[in-house]
Amino acid sequence: MTVFNPGTISEAFTVAVTSNWEAQAPATVGPVAPGESASFTVTVTVPAGAHDGDQDALTLSVSTAPTEIMDASLVLTTTAAAAATPKIYLPVLLR
């Protein structure tokens, strides 16, 4: 994810995630200089019991700290995908 500071002073951004699945993001990003951007990673862990196609909607909220002059939120959807089943090929032995 990327945050952009359109303001005229350096700003730090607070980050919050809400999800039914385990999700991690940094608590803060920055400070970010005026006119600059900063990137950060949001990681979602799909639960072991999830089935192929199960989904979770994560809400990501970002605001300037401590002023909260700028704030935004969006919803990210994570979809579980079944792991490929490994195939084992054995040699054919003829007698």
N, CA, C and O atoms as a CHARMM CRD file, in Angstrom:
* protein
*
  380
    1    1 MET  N      0.84500  -1.14500   0.00000 PROA 1      0.00000
    2    1 MET  CA     0.00000   0.00000   0.00000 PROA 1      0.00000
    3    1 MET  C      0.91000   1.23300   0.00000 PROA 1      0.00000
    4    1 MET  O      2.06900   1.16000   0.40900 PROA 1      0.00000
    5    2 THR  N      0.38000   2.34300  -0.45600 PROA 2      0.00000
    6    2 THR  CA     1.15500   3.57800  -0.51300 PROA 2      0.00000
    7    2 THR  C      0.32700   4.73200   0.04300 PROA 2      0.00000
    8    2 THR  O     -0.85400   4.87700  -0.27600 PROA 2      0.00000
    9    3 VAL  N      0.96100   5.54400   0.87200 PROA 3      0.00000
   10    3 VAL  CA     0.33200   6.77800   1.33400 PROA 3      0.00000
   11    3 VAL  C      1.06600   7.95200   0.69100 PROA 3      0.00000
   12    3 VAL  O      2.27400   7.89400   0.46300 PROA 3      0.00000
   13    4 PHE  N      0.32300   9.01000   0.40700 PROA 4      0.00000
   14    4 PHE  CA     0.88300  10.20900  -0.22200 PROA 4      0.00000
   15    4 PHE  C      0.54400  11.40000   0.66400 PROA 4      0.00000
   16    4 PHE  O     -0.57700  11.52000   1.15700 PROA 4      0.00000
   17    5 ASN  N      1.52100  12.27800   0.86000 PROA 5      0.00000
   18    5 ASN  CA     1.31600  13.48000   1.65200 PROA 5      0.00000
   19    5 ASN  C      1.16300  14.68400   0.71400 PROA 5      0.00000
   20    5 ASN  O      2.15700  15.19400   0.19600 PROA 5      0.00000
   21    6 PRO  N     -0.08600  15.14300   0.49400 PROA 6      0.00000
   22    6 PRO  CA    -0.29200  16.29000  -0.39000 PROA 6      0.00000
   23    6 PRO  C     -0.13100  17.62300   0.33800 PROA 6      0.00000
   24    6 PRO  O     -0.25700  18.68700  -0.26800 PROA 6      0.00000
   25    7 GLY  N      0.14600  17.56100   1.63400 PROA 7      0.00000
   26    7 GLY  CA     0.20600  18.77700   2.45100 PROA 7      0.00000
   27    7 GLY  C      1.49500  19.55700   2.28200 PROA 7      0.00000
   28    7 GLY  O      2.29200  19.30700   1.37800 PROA 7      0.00000
   29    8 THR  N      1.67300  20.51800   3.19300 PROA 8      0.00000
   30    8 THR  CA     2.84200  21.39400   3.13400 PROA 8      0.00000
   31    8 THR  C      3.80500  21.14600   4.29200 PROA 8      0.00000
   32    8 THR  O      4.84400  21.80000   4.38600 PROA 8      0.00000
   33    9 ILE  N      3.46200  20.19300   5.18300 PROA 9      0.00000
   34    9 ILE  CA     4.35300  19.82300   6.28700 PROA 9      0.00000
   35    9 ILE  C      4.48600  18.30700   6.32900 PROA 9      0.00000
   36    9 ILE  O      3.62300  17.58600   5.82800 PROA 9      0.00000
   37   10 SER  N      5.56200  17.83200   6.92500 PROA 10     0.00000
   38   10 SER  CA     5.74100  16.38100   7.08400 PROA 10     0.00000
   39   10 SER  C      4.64100  15.82800   7.98400 PROA 10     0.00000
   40   10 SER  O      4.25400  16.45300   8.97100 PROA 10     0.00000
   41   11 GLU  N      4.15400  14.66200   7.62900 PROA 11     0.00000
   42   11 GLU  CA     3.07700  14.02000   8.39100 PROA 11     0.00000
   43   11 GLU  C      3.42200  12.55500   8.62500 PROA 11     0.00000
   44   11 GLU  O      3.99900  11.89400   7.76200 PROA 11     0.00000
   45   12 ALA  N      3.06200  12.06200   9.79600 PROA 12     0.00000
   46   12 ALA  CA     3.09700  10.62700  10.06300 PROA 12     0.00000
   47   12 ALA  C      1.66800  10.12700   9.89500 PROA 12     0.00000
   48   12 ALA  O      0.71800  10.87200  10.13600 PROA 12     0.00000
   49   13 PHE  N      1.50900   8.88600   9.48800 PROA 13     0.00000
   50   13 PHE  CA     0.19500   8.31100   9.26600 PROA 13     0.00000
   51   13 PHE  C     -0.02200   7.14000  10.21200 PROA 13     0.00000
   52   13 PHE  O      0.86000   6.29400  10.36200 PROA 13     0.00000
   53   14 THR  N     -1.18700   7.08300  10.85100 PROA 14     0.00000
   54   14 THR  CA    -1.54200   5.91100  11.65500 PROA 14     0.00000
   55   14 THR  C     -2.28800   4.94600  10.74100 PROA 14     0.00000
   56   14 THR  O     -3.05500   5.35200   9.86800 PROA 14     0.00000
   57   15 VAL  N     -2.04200   3.65800  10.96600 PROA 15     0.00000
   58   15 VAL  CA    -2.63700   2.61200  10.14100 PROA 15     0.00000
   59   15 VAL  C     -3.40800   1.67400  11.06000 PROA 15     0.00000
   60   15 VAL  O     -2.90400   1.27700  12.11100 PROA 15     0.00000
   61   16 ALA  N     -4.63000   1.32000  10.66700 PROA 16     0.00000
   62   16 ALA  CA    -5.42800   0.37100  11.43600 PROA 16     0.00000
   63   16 ALA  C     -6.06200  -0.62700  10.47300 PROA 16     0.00000
   64   16 ALA  O     -6.51800  -0.25600   9.39100 PROA 16     0.00000
   65   17 VAL  N     -6.08500  -1.89600  10.87400 PROA 17     0.00000
   66   17 VAL  CA    -6.73500  -2.92800  10.06800 PROA 17     0.00000
   67   17 VAL  C     -7.79200  -3.63200  10.90600 PROA 17     0.00000
   68   17 VAL  O     -7.60400  -3.87700  12.09800 PROA 17     0.00000
   69   18 THR  N     -8.90600  -3.95300  10.25800 PROA 18     0.00000
   70   18 THR  CA    -9.96700  -4.72900  10.88100 PROA 18     0.00000
   71   18 THR  C    -10.26100  -5.89700   9.95200 PROA 18     0.00000
   72   18 THR  O    -10.59000  -5.70400   8.78100 PROA 18     0.00000
   73   19 SER  N    -10.14000  -7.11800  10.48700 PROA 19     0.00000
   74   19 SER  CA   -10.31100  -8.30600   9.66300 PROA 19     0.00000
   75   19 SER  C    -10.72800  -9.47700  10.53100 PROA 19     0.00000
   76   19 SER  O    -10.36800  -9.54400  11.70600 PROA 19     0.00000
   77   20 ASN  N    -11.48600 -10.40300   9.95500 PROA 20     0.00000
   78   20 ASN  CA   -11.80800 -11.63500  10.66900 PROA 20     0.00000
   79   20 ASN  C    -10.62800 -12.59800  10.66100 PROA 20     0.00000
   80   20 ASN  O    -10.49300 -13.41500  11.57200 PROA 20     0.00000
   81   21 TRP  N     -9.77900 -12.51400   9.65200 PROA 21     0.00000
   82   21 TRP  CA    -8.56600 -13.31800   9.57900 PROA 21     0.00000
   83   21 TRP  C     -7.41600 -12.50900  10.16500 PROA 21     0.00000
   84   21 TRP  O     -7.49200 -11.28300  10.23800 PROA 21     0.00000
   85   22 GLU  N     -6.36400 -13.18300  10.57900 PROA 22     0.00000
   86   22 GLU  CA    -5.20900 -12.48100  11.15300 PROA 22     0.00000
   87   22 GLU  C     -4.59500 -11.56500  10.09300 PROA 22     0.00000
   88   22 GLU  O     -4.28600 -11.99600   8.98200 PROA 22     0.00000
   89   23 ALA  N     -4.42600 -10.30400  10.45800 PROA 23     0.00000
   90   23 ALA  CA    -3.85500  -9.32700   9.53500 PROA 23     0.00000
   91   23 ALA  C     -2.84400  -8.46500  10.27000 PROA 23     0.00000
   92   23 ALA  O     -3.02400  -8.13100  11.44100 PROA 23     0.00000
   93   24 GLN  N     -1.77700  -8.11000   9.56600 PROA 24     0.00000
   94   24 GLN  CA    -0.72700  -7.28300  10.15100 PROA 24     0.00000
   95   24 GLN  C     -0.38500  -6.12600   9.22700 PROA 24     0.00000
   96   24 GLN  O     -0.32700  -6.27100   8.00600 PROA 24     0.00000
   97   25 ALA  N     -0.16300  -4.98000   9.84500 PROA 25     0.00000
   98   25 ALA  CA     0.27900  -3.77600   9.14200 PROA 25     0.00000
   99   25 ALA  C      1.03200  -2.93800  10.16600 PROA 25     0.00000
  100   25 ALA  O      0.80800  -3.09400  11.36700 PROA 25     0.00000
  101   26 PRO  N      1.91700  -2.05500   9.72100 PROA 26     0.00000
  102   26 PRO  CA     2.59800  -1.19100  10.69100 PROA 26     0.00000
  103   26 PRO  C      1.59800  -0.26000  11.37100 PROA 26     0.00000
  104   26 PRO  O      0.61400   0.15700  10.75900 PROA 26     0.00000
  105   27 ALA  N      1.85000   0.06200  12.62700 PROA 27     0.00000
  106   27 ALA  CA     0.96400   0.97600  13.36000 PROA 27     0.00000
  107   27 ALA  C      1.06900   2.39900  12.82700 PROA 27     0.00000
  108   27 ALA  O      0.09100   3.14700  12.82400 PROA 27     0.00000
  109   28 THR  N      2.27400   2.76700  12.37300 PROA 28     0.00000
  110   28 THR  CA     2.48600   4.10300  11.81100 PROA 28     0.00000
  111   28 THR  C      3.38800   4.00800  10.58800 PROA 28     0.00000
  112   28 THR  O      4.17700   3.07400  10.44400 PROA 28     0.00000
  113   29 VAL  N      3.25000   4.99300   9.71800 PROA 29     0.00000
  114   29 VAL  CA     4.11000   5.12000   8.53400 PROA 29     0.00000
  115   29 VAL  C      4.58000   6.56400   8.49800 PROA 29     0.00000
  116   29 VAL  O      3.78400   7.49100   8.65100 PROA 29     0.00000
  117   30 GLY  N      5.86900   6.74700   8.29400 PROA 30     0.00000
  118   30 GLY  CA     6.38600   8.11200   8.19900 PROA 30     0.00000
  119   30 GLY  C      7.21800   8.50500   9.38200 PROA 30     0.00000
  120   30 GLY  O      7.56100   7.67400  10.22300 PROA 30     0.00000
  121   31 PRO  N      7.54300   9.77700   9.44700 PROA 31     0.00000
  122   31 PRO  CA     6.91900  10.90400   8.74400 PROA 31     0.00000
  123   31 PRO  C      7.22600  10.90700   7.24200 PROA 31     0.00000
  124   31 PRO  O      8.27900  10.45400   6.79300 PROA 31     0.00000
  125   32 VAL  N      6.25600  11.43800   6.49000 PROA 32     0.00000
  126   32 VAL  CA     6.35100  11.53900   5.04100 PROA 32     0.00000
  127   32 VAL  C      6.43200  13.02000   4.69900 PROA 32     0.00000
  128   32 VAL  O      5.58400  13.81100   5.11000 PROA 32     0.00000
  129   33 ALA  N      7.45800  13.38500   3.94300 PROA 33     0.00000
  130   33 ALA  CA     7.66500  14.78900   3.56300 PROA 33     0.00000
  131   33 ALA  C      6.55900  15.26600   2.61500 PROA 33     0.00000
  132   33 ALA  O      5.92600  14.45100   1.94400 PROA 33     0.00000
  133   34 PRO  N      6.32600  16.57900   2.55900 PROA 34     0.00000
  134   34 PRO  CA     5.31000  17.11600   1.64900 PROA 34     0.00000
  135   34 PRO  C      5.58700  16.70000   0.20100 PROA 34     0.00000
  136   34 PRO  O      6.71900  16.78700  -0.27600 PROA 34     0.00000
  137   35 GLY  N      4.54600  16.25300  -0.48000 PROA 35     0.00000
  138   35 GLY  CA     4.68300  15.85100  -1.87700 PROA 35     0.00000
  139   35 GLY  C      5.32100  14.48800  -2.07700 PROA 35     0.00000
  140   35 GLY  O      5.55900  14.08500  -3.21500 PROA 35     0.00000
  141   36 GLU  N      5.60200  13.77900  -1.01200 PROA 36     0.00000
  142   36 GLU  CA     6.26500  12.47300  -1.09800 PROA 36     0.00000
  143   36 GLU  C      5.29900  11.34900  -0.73400 PROA 36     0.00000
  144   36 GLU  O      4.21800  11.58500  -0.19500 PROA 36     0.00000
  145   37 SER  N      5.71600  10.11600  -1.04400 PROA 37     0.00000
  146   37 SER  CA     4.94200   8.91500  -0.74500 PROA 37     0.00000
  147   37 SER  C      5.75700   7.96500   0.10800 PROA 37     0.00000
  148   37 SER  O      6.98500   8.04500   0.14500 PROA 37     0.00000
  149   38 ALA  N      5.06900   7.06700   0.79200 PROA 38     0.00000
  150   38 ALA  CA     5.72800   6.00400   1.55100 PROA 38     0.00000
  151   38 ALA  C      4.89600   4.73200   1.37200 PROA 38     0.00000
  152   38 ALA  O      3.66500   4.77300   1.38700 PROA 38     0.00000
  153   39 SER  N      5.57700   3.62500   1.20500 PROA 39     0.00000
  154   39 SER  CA     4.89700   2.34900   1.00500 PROA 39     0.00000
  155   39 SER  C      4.95900   1.50100   2.26300 PROA 39     0.00000
  156   39 SER  O      5.88600   1.62600   3.06400 PROA 39     0.00000
  157   40 PHE  N      3.96900   0.64200   2.43200 PROA 40     0.00000
  158   40 PHE  CA     3.96400  -0.30800   3.54000 PROA 40     0.00000
  159   40 PHE  C      3.22100  -1.56300   3.09800 PROA 40     0.00000
  160   40 PHE  O      2.49200  -1.55700   2.10700 PROA 40     0.00000
  161   41 THR  N      3.42000  -2.62500   3.84600 PROA 41     0.00000
  162   41 THR  CA     2.84200  -3.92400   3.50300 PROA 41     0.00000
  163   41 THR  C      1.74900  -4.29900   4.48600 PROA 41     0.00000
  164   41 THR  O      1.88700  -4.10200   5.69300 PROA 41     0.00000
  165   42 VAL  N      0.66600  -4.83900   3.95900 PROA 42     0.00000
  166   42 VAL  CA    -0.40400  -5.42800   4.76800 PROA 42     0.00000
  167   42 VAL  C     -0.35800  -6.92800   4.47800 PROA 42     0.00000
  168   42 VAL  O     -0.41300  -7.34800   3.32200 PROA 42     0.00000
  169   43 THR  N     -0.25500  -7.73400   5.54300 PROA 43     0.00000
  170   43 THR  CA    -0.16900  -9.18000   5.39700 PROA 43     0.00000
  171   43 THR  C     -1.39800  -9.82300   6.03100 PROA 43     0.00000
  172   43 THR  O     -1.74200  -9.53300   7.17700 PROA 43     0.00000
  173   44 VAL  N     -2.05500 -10.69900   5.27400 PROA 44     0.00000
  174   44 VAL  CA    -3.21400 -11.43400   5.77500 PROA 44     0.00000
  175   44 VAL  C     -2.85400 -12.91200   5.80300 PROA 44     0.00000
  176   44 VAL  O     -2.33400 -13.44800   4.82500 PROA 44     0.00000
  177   45 THR  N     -3.13400 -13.57500   6.93200 PROA 45     0.00000
  178   45 THR  CA    -2.88600 -15.00300   7.06100 PROA 45     0.00000
  179   45 THR  C     -4.21700 -15.73800   6.92000 PROA 45     0.00000
  180   45 THR  O     -5.13800 -15.53800   7.71200 PROA 45     0.00000
  181   46 VAL  N     -4.30100 -16.58600   5.90400 PROA 46     0.00000
  182   46 VAL  CA    -5.51200 -17.38300   5.68600 PROA 46     0.00000
  183   46 VAL  C     -5.52700 -18.49600   6.72200 PROA 46     0.00000
  184   46 VAL  O     -4.53200 -19.20600   6.86900 PROA 46     0.00000
  185   47 PRO  N     -6.63700 -18.66900   7.44800 PROA 47     0.00000
  186   47 PRO  CA    -6.68200 -19.70000   8.47800 PROA 47     0.00000
  187   47 PRO  C     -6.52300 -21.10400   7.89100 PROA 47     0.00000
  188   47 PRO  O     -6.90100 -21.35700   6.74700 PROA 47     0.00000
  189   48 ALA  N     -5.96300 -22.00400   8.68500 PROA 48     0.00000
  190   48 ALA  CA    -5.71100 -23.36900   8.22500 PROA 48     0.00000
  191   48 ALA  C     -6.99600 -24.07400   7.78900 PROA 48     0.00000
  192   48 ALA  O     -6.95400 -24.90300   6.88000 PROA 48     0.00000
  193   49 GLY  N     -8.12200 -23.76900   8.40700 PROA 49     0.00000
  194   49 GLY  CA    -9.37700 -24.43700   8.07500 PROA 49     0.00000
  195   49 GLY  C    -10.13600 -23.82500   6.91300 PROA 49     0.00000
  196   49 GLY  O    -11.23600 -24.27500   6.59200 PROA 49     0.00000
  197   50 ALA  N     -9.57400 -22.80800   6.27600 PROA 50     0.00000
  198   50 ALA  CA   -10.26800 -22.14300   5.16700 PROA 50     0.00000
  199   50 ALA  C    -10.33700 -23.06600   3.95600 PROA 50     0.00000
  200   50 ALA  O     -9.41800 -23.84400   3.69700 PROA 50     0.00000
  201   51 HSD  N    -11.43100 -22.96900   3.22600 PROA 51     0.00000
  202   51 HSD  CA   -11.62300 -23.75700   2.01400 PROA 51     0.00000
  203   51 HSD  C    -11.33500 -22.91400   0.78100 PROA 51     0.00000
  204   51 HSD  O    -11.36200 -21.68500   0.83200 PROA 51     0.00000
  205   52 ASP  N    -11.06200 -23.58600  -0.31700 PROA 52     0.00000
  206   52 ASP  CA   -10.81300 -22.90400  -1.57900 PROA 52     0.00000
  207   52 ASP  C    -11.98200 -21.97600  -1.88600 PROA 52     0.00000
  208   52 ASP  O    -13.12800 -22.42100  -1.93000 PROA 52     0.00000
  209   53 GLY  N    -11.70700 -20.69900  -2.09900 PROA 53     0.00000
  210   53 GLY  CA   -12.73300 -19.72100  -2.42100 PROA 53     0.00000
  211   53 GLY  C    -13.26600 -18.93700  -1.23300 PROA 53     0.00000
  212   53 GLY  O    -13.96300 -17.94100  -1.42400 PROA 53     0.00000
  213   54 ASP  N    -12.95100 -19.36600   0.01500 PROA 54     0.00000
  214   54 ASP  CA   -13.37000 -18.59100   1.18900 PROA 54     0.00000
  215   54 ASP  C    -12.76400 -17.19000   1.09400 PROA 54     0.00000
  216   54 ASP  O    -11.64300 -17.01900   0.61600 PROA 54     0.00000
  217   55 GLN  N    -13.52400 -16.19000   1.55600 PROA 55     0.00000
  218   55 GLN  CA   -13.05700 -14.81200   1.45800 PROA 55     0.00000
  219   55 GLN  C    -13.17900 -14.08900   2.79000 PROA 55     0.00000
  220   55 GLN  O    -13.98700 -14.44400   3.64800 PROA 55     0.00000
  221   56 ASP  N    -12.34000 -13.05200   2.93300 PROA 56     0.00000
  222   56 ASP  CA   -12.40400 -12.16500   4.08500 PROA 56     0.00000
  223   56 ASP  C    -12.23600 -10.73800   3.58900 PROA 56     0.00000
  224   56 ASP  O    -11.38400 -10.45900   2.74500 PROA 56     0.00000
  225   57 ALA  N    -13.05100  -9.84400   4.11800 PROA 57     0.00000
  226   57 ALA  CA   -12.94900  -8.42200   3.77900 PROA 57     0.00000
  227   57 ALA  C    -12.20600  -7.71600   4.90300 PROA 57     0.00000
  228   57 ALA  O    -12.64900  -7.72800   6.05100 PROA 57     0.00000
  229   58 LEU  N    -11.08100  -7.10600   4.57300 PROA 58     0.00000
  230   58 LEU  CA   -10.26200  -6.37200   5.52400 PROA 58     0.00000
  231   58 LEU  C    -10.48900  -4.88600   5.29300 PROA 58     0.00000
  232   58 LEU  O    -10.42300  -4.41400   4.15800 PROA 58     0.00000
  233   59 THR  N    -10.75300  -4.15600   6.35200 PROA 59     0.00000
  234   59 THR  CA   -10.86900  -2.70100   6.24100 PROA 59     0.00000
  235   59 THR  C     -9.55700  -2.08100   6.68600 PROA 59     0.00000
  236   59 THR  O     -9.09200  -2.32200   7.80000 PROA 59     0.00000
  237   60 LEU  N     -8.96300  -1.28500   5.81400 PROA 60     0.00000
  238   60 LEU  CA    -7.71000  -0.58500   6.08400 PROA 60     0.00000
  239   60 LEU  C     -8.02300   0.89200   6.24500 PROA 60     0.00000
  240   60 LEU  O     -8.60000   1.50800   5.34900 PROA 60     0.00000
  241   61 SER  N     -7.64700   1.46400   7.38000 PROA 61     0.00000
  242   61 SER  CA    -7.86900   2.88800   7.64100 PROA 61     0.00000
  243   61 SER  C     -6.53000   3.57000   7.87900 PROA 61     0.00000
  244   61 SER  O     -5.68700   3.06400   8.62000 PROA 61     0.00000
  245   62 VAL  N     -6.34400   4.71100   7.24900 PROA 62     0.00000
  246   62 VAL  CA    -5.10800   5.48400   7.38100 PROA 62     0.00000
  247   62 VAL  C     -5.49200   6.93200   7.66700 PROA 62     0.00000
  248   62 VAL  O     -6.36600   7.49100   7.00400 PROA 62     0.00000
  249   63 SER  N     -4.83700   7.53700   8.65600 PROA 63     0.00000
  250   63 SER  CA    -5.07600   8.95200   8.94600 PROA 63     0.00000
  251   63 SER  C     -3.78100   9.59900   9.40200 PROA 63     0.00000
  252   63 SER  O     -2.87200   8.92500   9.88700 PROA 63     0.00000
  253   64 THR  N     -3.70400  10.91400   9.24000 PROA 64     0.00000
  254   64 THR  CA    -2.52000  11.62600   9.70100 PROA 64     0.00000
  255   64 THR  C     -2.54100  11.65900  11.22400 PROA 64     0.00000
  256   64 THR  O     -3.59600  11.78800  11.84600 PROA 64     0.00000
  257   65 ALA  N     -1.37300  11.54200  11.79900 PROA 65     0.00000
  258   65 ALA  CA    -1.27000  11.51300  13.26800 PROA 65     0.00000
  259   65 ALA  C     -0.47100  12.71400  13.73300 PROA 65     0.00000
  260   65 ALA  O      0.53300  13.03000  13.09400 PROA 65     0.00000
  261   66 PRO  N     -0.83200  13.38400  14.76500 PROA 66     0.00000
  262   66 PRO  CA    -2.03800  13.19200  15.57200 PROA 66     0.00000
  263   66 PRO  C     -3.20200  14.06000  15.10100 PROA 66     0.00000
  264   66 PRO  O     -4.26600  14.03900  15.72000 PROA 66     0.00000
  265   67 THR  N     -3.02700  14.82400  14.01800 PROA 67     0.00000
  266   67 THR  CA    -4.04200  15.80900  13.63100 PROA 67     0.00000
  267   67 THR  C     -5.29700  15.21100  13.01400 PROA 67     0.00000
  268   67 THR  O     -6.37600  15.79000  13.12900 PROA 67     0.00000
  269   68 GLU  N     -5.17400  14.07000  12.36500 PROA 68     0.00000
  270   68 GLU  CA    -6.27800  13.42300  11.65200 PROA 68     0.00000
  271   68 GLU  C     -6.94100  14.35500  10.64000 PROA 68     0.00000
  272   68 GLU  O     -8.14000  14.25400  10.37900 PROA 68     0.00000
  273   69 ILE  N     -6.13400  15.27400  10.06700 PROA 69     0.00000
  274   69 ILE  CA    -6.64000  16.19500   9.04400 PROA 69     0.00000
  275   69 ILE  C     -6.99700  15.40500   7.78400 PROA 69     0.00000
  276   69 ILE  O     -8.00300  15.68300   7.13200 PROA 69     0.00000
  277   70 MET  N     -6.16300  14.41900   7.45100 PROA 70     0.00000
  278   70 MET  CA    -6.42100  13.57700   6.28400 PROA 70     0.00000
  279   70 MET  C     -6.71600  12.17600   6.77900 PROA 70     0.00000
  280   70 MET  O     -6.00600  11.65500   7.63800 PROA 70     0.00000
  281   71 ASP  N     -7.76900  11.55700   6.23700 PROA 71     0.00000
  282   71 ASP  CA    -8.01600  10.16400   6.55100 PROA 71     0.00000
  283   71 ASP  C     -8.70100   9.48800   5.37300 PROA 71     0.00000
  284   71 ASP  O     -9.41500  10.12500   4.59800 PROA 71     0.00000
  285   72 ALA  N     -8.47100   8.19500   5.25600 PROA 72     0.00000
  286   72 ALA  CA    -9.06500   7.41400   4.17100 PROA 72     0.00000
  287   72 ALA  C     -9.18700   5.97500   4.63600 PROA 72     0.00000
  288   72 ALA  O     -8.45500   5.52700   5.51800 PROA 72     0.00000
  289   73 SER  N    -10.11400   5.26600   4.03600 PROA 73     0.00000
  290   73 SER  CA   -10.23000   3.84000   4.32100 PROA 73     0.00000
  291   73 SER  C    -10.66200   3.12700   3.05600 PROA 73     0.00000
  292   73 SER  O    -11.26800   3.71800   2.16300 PROA 73     0.00000
  293   74 LEU  N    -10.34200   1.85700   2.99800 PROA 74     0.00000
  294   74 LEU  CA   -10.74100   1.03800   1.86400 PROA 74     0.00000
  295   74 LEU  C    -10.89300  -0.39300   2.32700 PROA 74     0.00000
  296   74 LEU  O    -10.42100  -0.76400   3.40100 PROA 74     0.00000
  297   75 VAL  N    -11.55600  -1.19700   1.50700 PROA 75     0.00000
  298   75 VAL  CA   -11.76800  -2.60400   1.83000 PROA 75     0.00000
  299   75 VAL  C    -10.95700  -3.44500   0.85900 PROA 75     0.00000
  300   75 VAL  O    -11.04600  -3.27400  -0.35700 PROA 75     0.00000
  301   76 LEU  N    -10.16400  -4.35700   1.41500 PROA 76     0.00000
  302   76 LEU  CA    -9.37200  -5.30300   0.62900 PROA 76     0.00000
  303   76 LEU  C     -9.96700  -6.69300   0.82700 PROA 76     0.00000
  304   76 LEU  O    -10.29500  -7.06700   1.95300 PROA 76     0.00000
  305   77 THR  N    -10.10900  -7.45200  -0.23700 PROA 77     0.00000
  306   77 THR  CA   -10.65600  -8.80300  -0.13300 PROA 77     0.00000
  307   77 THR  C     -9.54600  -9.82100  -0.35500 PROA 77     0.00000
  308   77 THR  O     -8.80900  -9.75800  -1.33800 PROA 77     0.00000
  309   78 THR  N     -9.44300 -10.76700   0.59000 PROA 78     0.00000
  310   78 THR  CA    -8.49100 -11.86900   0.47700 PROA 78     0.00000
  311   78 THR  C     -9.28600 -13.13100   0.16800 PROA 78     0.00000
  312   78 THR  O    -10.29500 -13.40300   0.81900 PROA 78     0.00000
  313   79 THR  N     -8.84200 -13.90100  -0.81800 PROA 79     0.00000
  314   79 THR  CA    -9.50600 -15.14600  -1.20000 PROA 79     0.00000
  315   79 THR  C     -8.55300 -16.31700  -0.99900 PROA 79     0.00000
  316   79 THR  O     -7.41400 -16.29400  -1.46800 PROA 79     0.00000
  317   80 ALA  N     -9.03700 -17.35100  -0.28900 PROA 80     0.00000
  318   80 ALA  CA    -8.22600 -18.55200  -0.06600 PROA 80     0.00000
  319   80 ALA  C     -8.16500 -19.35100  -1.36300 PROA 80     0.00000
  320   80 ALA  O     -9.16400 -19.49900  -2.06800 PROA 80     0.00000
  321   81 ALA  N     -6.98600 -19.85700  -1.65900 PROA 81     0.00000
  322   81 ALA  CA    -6.80300 -20.70300  -2.83500 PROA 81     0.00000
  323   81 ALA  C     -6.22500 -22.03700  -2.37700 PROA 81     0.00000
  324   81 ALA  O     -5.29600 -22.08300  -1.57200 PROA 81     0.00000
  325   82 ALA  N     -6.78700 -23.11000  -2.90100 PROA 82     0.00000
  326   82 ALA  CA    -6.30800 -24.44200  -2.52000 PROA 82     0.00000
  327   82 ALA  C     -4.88600 -24.63300  -3.03700 PROA 82     0.00000
  328   82 ALA  O     -4.54500 -24.23300  -4.15000 PROA 82     0.00000
  329   83 ALA  N     -4.08200 -25.25000  -2.20100 PROA 83     0.00000
  330   83 ALA  CA    -2.71200 -25.55800  -2.60900 PROA 83     0.00000
  331   83 ALA  C     -2.75300 -26.66600  -3.65700 PROA 83     0.00000
  332   83 ALA  O     -3.58700 -27.57000  -3.58700 PROA 83     0.00000
  333   84 ALA  N     -1.86800 -26.58900  -4.60500 PROA 84     0.00000
  334   84 ALA  CA    -1.79000 -27.63300  -5.63000 PROA 84     0.00000
  335   84 ALA  C     -1.38600 -28.96400  -4.98900 PROA 84     0.00000
  336   84 ALA  O     -0.50100 -29.01400  -4.13500 PROA 84     0.00000
  337   85 THR  N     -2.03900 -30.01600  -5.41000 PROA 85     0.00000
  338   85 THR  CA    -1.71200 -31.34200  -4.89900 PROA 85     0.00000
  339   85 THR  C     -0.48200 -31.84800  -5.63700 PROA 85     0.00000
  340   85 THR  O     -0.48300 -31.93200  -6.86500 PROA 85     0.00000
  341   86 PRO  N      0.56600 -32.18500  -4.89300 PROA 86     0.00000
  342   86 PRO  CA     1.77300 -32.65600  -5.58000 PROA 86     0.00000
  343   86 PRO  C      1.53400 -34.02600  -6.22300 PROA 86     0.00000
  344   86 PRO  O      0.80000 -34.85800  -5.69100 PROA 86     0.00000
  345   87 LYS  N      2.15700 -34.23300  -7.35400 PROA 87     0.00000
  346   87 LYS  CA     2.05800 -35.50900  -8.05600 PROA 87     0.00000
  347   87 LYS  C      3.39000 -36.22000  -7.94400 PROA 87     0.00000
  348   87 LYS  O      4.45500 -35.62100  -8.10200 PROA 87     0.00000
  349   88 ILE  N      3.30600 -37.50300  -7.67000 PROA 88     0.00000
  350   88 ILE  CA     4.52200 -38.30900  -7.54700 PROA 88     0.00000
  351   88 ILE  C      4.54600 -39.28700  -8.71000 PROA 88     0.00000
  352   88 ILE  O      3.59100 -40.03300  -8.92300 PROA 88     0.00000
  353   89 TYR  N      5.62300 -39.28000  -9.45000 PROA 89     0.00000
  354   89 TYR  CA     5.78800 -40.18500 -10.58400 PROA 89     0.00000
  355   89 TYR  C      6.85400 -41.20600 -10.18200 PROA 89     0.00000
  356   89 TYR  O      7.97700 -40.84800  -9.82700 PROA 89     0.00000
  357   90 LEU  N      6.48000 -42.47000 -10.24700 PROA 90     0.00000
  358   90 LEU  CA     7.40900 -43.53500  -9.92000 PROA 90     0.00000
  359   90 LEU  C      7.83900 -44.23000 -11.20600 PROA 90     0.00000
  360   90 LEU  O      7.06900 -44.28400 -12.16500 PROA 90     0.00000
  361   91 PRO  N      9.04900 -44.75800 -11.23700 PROA 91     0.00000
  362   91 PRO  CA     9.49200 -45.45700 -12.43900 PROA 91     0.00000
  363   91 PRO  C      8.77300 -46.81100 -12.58100 PROA 91     0.00000
  364   91 PRO  O      8.38200 -47.43000 -11.59200 PROA 91     0.00000
  365   92 VAL  N      8.61700 -47.23700 -13.80600 PROA 92     0.00000
  366   92 VAL  CA     8.03100 -48.54300 -14.07300 PROA 92     0.00000
  367   92 VAL  C      9.16300 -49.54200 -14.17600 PROA 92     0.00000
  368   92 VAL  O     10.10300 -49.33800 -14.94500 PROA 92     0.00000
  369   93 LEU  N      9.08700 -50.62500 -13.40800 PROA 93     0.00000
  370   93 LEU  CA    10.10900 -51.65100 -13.40900 PROA 93     0.00000
  371   93 LEU  C      9.54000 -52.89900 -14.08900 PROA 93     0.00000
  372   93 LEU  O      8.50400 -53.41700 -13.67300 PROA 93     0.00000
  373   94 LEU  N     10.20400 -53.37000 -15.11100 PROA 94     0.00000
  374   94 LEU  CA     9.78100 -54.56600 -15.81700 PROA 94     0.00000
  375   94 LEU  C     10.70600 -55.72400 -15.46600 PROA 94     0.00000
  376   94 LEU  O     11.91800 -55.53700 -15.35700 PROA 94     0.00000
  377   95 ARG  N     10.14900 -56.91300 -15.28800 PROA 95     0.00000
  378   95 ARG  CA    10.96700 -58.09800 -14.97200 PROA 95     0.00000
  379   95 ARG  C     11.06300 -58.97700 -16.15300 PROA 95     0.00000
  380   95 ARG  O     11.70700 -60.02500 -16.09300 PROA 95     0.00000
